[in-house]
Amino acid sequence: MSPQRSEQLLLIPLRLAAMSAAVICFLIVALLVLESLPALNNIGWRLLSDANWRPTPAAADGAFRVTPMVVATLVITAGAVLLAAPLGLASALFCRFYASPSVAVVYRRLVELLAGIPGVIYGFWGLVVLVPLLGAWRPPGASLLAASLVLALMILPTVALISESAMRAVPQRYVRAAAALGLSRWGTIRSVILPSARRGILTAVILATGRAIGETLAVVMVVGNIVRFPSGLMEPVRALTGNIALEMGYASGDHRSALFFSGLVLTGLVMVLVLFANRLGHRGAISDA
């Protein structure tokens, strides 16, 4: 069989897999839209303007404001990313350029272990260790800060591992050229490694942000789950993911539809994140050219 024929045969399952992934994504979004229509028709702008979140099966008898949970989700995610991104990047730099080979191997294995720990374990640790510590400082402990800290610990391995892989992909001739010019190790990192690996580092941050937005159980265990606008780091709030997990089991009617609308909002946030990443990647490709 000719190489061209083999390549054509290989493309068939690859195209089928790609089409299947696209169809599944489309069906998920279509389901969210269809299930959200009753809420959009019966509740409408009240999803943004109601006084609070007090859902009932009938739209006329309840309140369905999701805005506080959207804001809480964004603030929790932003806090986690602001903590995890610099720490993950520092971990990648240490592992790649400052640790001895033996220490780097052990350190990398530990980070990989952190990446594989289930979210419920992080949430359990936060519930029994972090929340009491924060509560001793300022009650109740279960708060926006606790959720951001737990999420930061969860997404830090993603930033560290992908950033290190991006740094490893930098051609060695760049490093040798920097050494020939007399640059120090930090000078090489700052002037050569980080600019060359910036797209991979950005990808790491984007993936970590996506995971933080979608995390449910760990956040539910430490955030306090009170529907309110965030007014301080130590105040309990409720995230959209937690709201869906807590109420979907008994929701019906417009209440159930409003929860699907919450899922649609989360999907929209992730789509905006992906479009933003693609936009930045396109600009990076143009600048590289």
N, C-alpha and C positions, 0 to 999 in steps of 0.2 A: 504494500500500500504506500502510495506516495506521501511525502510530508504534508503537501497541500490538502490531500484527502483526509489525512488524520486530523489536521487542524480544523477542517470543516466539520468533521464528526464531533470533535470536542466542543465546538461552538454551540452545538444543538442543546446539550444539557445545561450549559452555562446560560444561554438565552432563556431557556425554560425556567431556570432558577431565578433569574433576574425578573422575568415577567411575573412569576409567582409572588415574589416579594412585593412588586409594585401593586399587583391585584389585591394582596392581603392588606397593604397600607390603605388602598382606596376603599376597600370594604369596611375597614375599621372607621375611617373618617365618615363614610356614608352612614354607618350605623349611628355614630354619635350625632350627626346632623339630623337624621330622621327621628331619633329618640328625643332630641332637644326641641323639635318643632312645637310640641304642645306647650312647653314652658315659654318659648318665644312668642307664641300666639296668645296664650292666656295670661301670662305674667308680663312679658315685654320689658319695657324700661324699668319696671319695678325690680328687676334683677340687679339694677344698679342704684335705685333710688329709695327702696323700702327702708324703714327705720332700722331693721335688724334682720337676723335670720331666725325665723320661727315658722318652719314649713308645716303645711298640712296637705292632705291629698287634694283639697280644693283650693285653687288660687285665691279666691275671694276671702278665705278665712285665715290666711297666713301671711307671713312676711318672708321674702326670698332674696334678701340682699347678699350677693356673693362678693361684693367689692372688698370688704375687710379681709376675707380669706385670700383673695388674689394679691392684695398688698402684702399680707403676712407671708405668703409663699415667696414673693419676690424678695422681700427683706431677708428672710431666712436664707434663701439661696445666695443672695449677694454677700451676706456675712460669711457663709461657709466658703465661698469662692475667694473672698478677700483674705481669708486665713489660709486656705489650702494652697492657693496658687504660688505665693512666694515660698512657703515651706516645701512644697513639692519640687519647685525649681531648685531650691537650695539642696534638697536631698539628691536630685539628679546630678548637680554639679559636684557634690561631695563624692558620690559613687563613681563618677566618670573621671574626675581629675585630681582628687585630693586623697582618696582612700587608697591604701595598698591593695594589690590584687586579691589577697586572701580576705581582707576586711570587706572589699567591695563585693565579693561573691556572697559572703554571709549577709551583708547589709541588703543586697538585692533580694536574696531569698526571704528575708524578713518582710520587706516591702511587698513582695509577691504574696506572702502569707496574709498580710493585712488586706490585700485586694480580694482574697478569696473568702474572707470571713463573712457570713451572712449578715444582712442588715439587722436582723432581730437580735443578734449578739451585741452589736454596737448599741442598739436601743436598750437592751437589758443592762449593759454596763453603765450607760448614761442614767438609767432609772435608779440603780442601786448605789452608784458611786458619785456621778457628777451632780445629779439633782440634789441629793442631801448636802453636798459641799456648797453648792450655790444657795440652797435654802438656809444653811447656817449663816451665810453672809447676808442674804436678803430673801426672806420667804416670798413666794412658796417654793422657789427652786426650779420647778417646771416652768420653762419660759422660752422666749425667743432666743436668748443667748444659749441656753442648753441645747436647743435644736441646732443652732448654727455650729456649735462646737462638735456635736456628734456627727453632723453631716461633713464638717471639715475633715474630721478623722477618717470618715468613710471614703471621701473622694481624693484625699491626699495621695494614696498609692497610684491612682489613675494618672494624676499630673506627673508624679515622679517617674513612673515607668515609661510613659509615652515620651516625656521630655528627654529622658536618657537615651531612648532609642533614636530620637531625632538628632541628638548630639553625636551619637555613634555613626550616624549616616553622613555626617560632614566629611568630605573627602580629606584624607590625610595629607594630601599635597598642600591644602590650605594651611594646615597646622605647621608643616615643615617650612612653608614660605614665611609664616609669621615668626618661627624660630630663627630663620635665616636673617630676618630683619631686626632681630634682637628684642622682640617683644617678650615681656614677662608672661608667666602663666596666666595671671589675671588679665593682662593686656590682651593675650590671645583669646581668652574666653569672652571678654567684653567686645573686642573688635572683630573677631572672626567667628567664633563658635555660636554665640547668641544670635547675631544677624543671620547666619546661614541656617540655623535651626529654628528660626522664629515661626515658620509655618507649622512645623511639628509641635512646637510648644503651644501655639494657639489652638491647634487641634486638641491637645491634651486638656486645655482649659475648657474648651467647648464641650467635650465629652463629659468632663467632670460636672459642668454646669447642668447638662441634661440629666445626669444621674441625680443630682441634688434636687432638681425640680420634681422629678418623678418618685423620689423616695417616700415611702408611706409609713411602714410599721415603726421604724426607728424614730421618726418624727412624732408619731402619735404617742409614743411612750414617754416623751420628755418635754413636749411643748405646752402642755396644760389644757389644750383643746377648749378654749373659751373664744367664742366668735366676737372679735373686737378689732378695731384698728390698732396696729402696734403703736404704743405710746412710750415705750422704753425697752431696753434690752432685757430687763428682768420681769417683764410682764408676760403672763400666759396669753397665747393666741391660738388660732387654729389654721392649719394649712388646707388647701383645696383637696389634696390627696387624702389627708386624714378625714376630712369631712365626708368624702365618698365612702371610705372604708367603714366609718362609724355608722353611717345612716342608710346605706344601700340595702342592708339586710331586711329592713322593715319599711322602706319607703314605697309609696304607691302614688298613682295619679300624677298631679303636677309636681309633687315633691320628688318623685322618681325622675321625672323629666328634668327638673332643675339640677339634679345630681349629674345627669348625662350632659347637661349644659356645662357644668363644672369641668367634666372630662374634656369637652370640646375646647374650653378655654385653655386647659393645660396643653392640649395638642397644638393649639394655636401658638402658645408661648414657645414650645419646642420648635415649631416651624419657623417662627421669627428668628430663633437662635440659629437654626441651620442656614437660613438665608443670609443672616449677618455673617456667619462663618464663611459661606461661599463668596460673599462680596469681598471680605477681607482677603480671602485666598486669591481671588481674581486680581485684586490690586497688587498683592505680593508677587503674583506671576508676571504682571506687567512690569513692575519695578525690577524684577530679576532679569527680565528680557532686556 
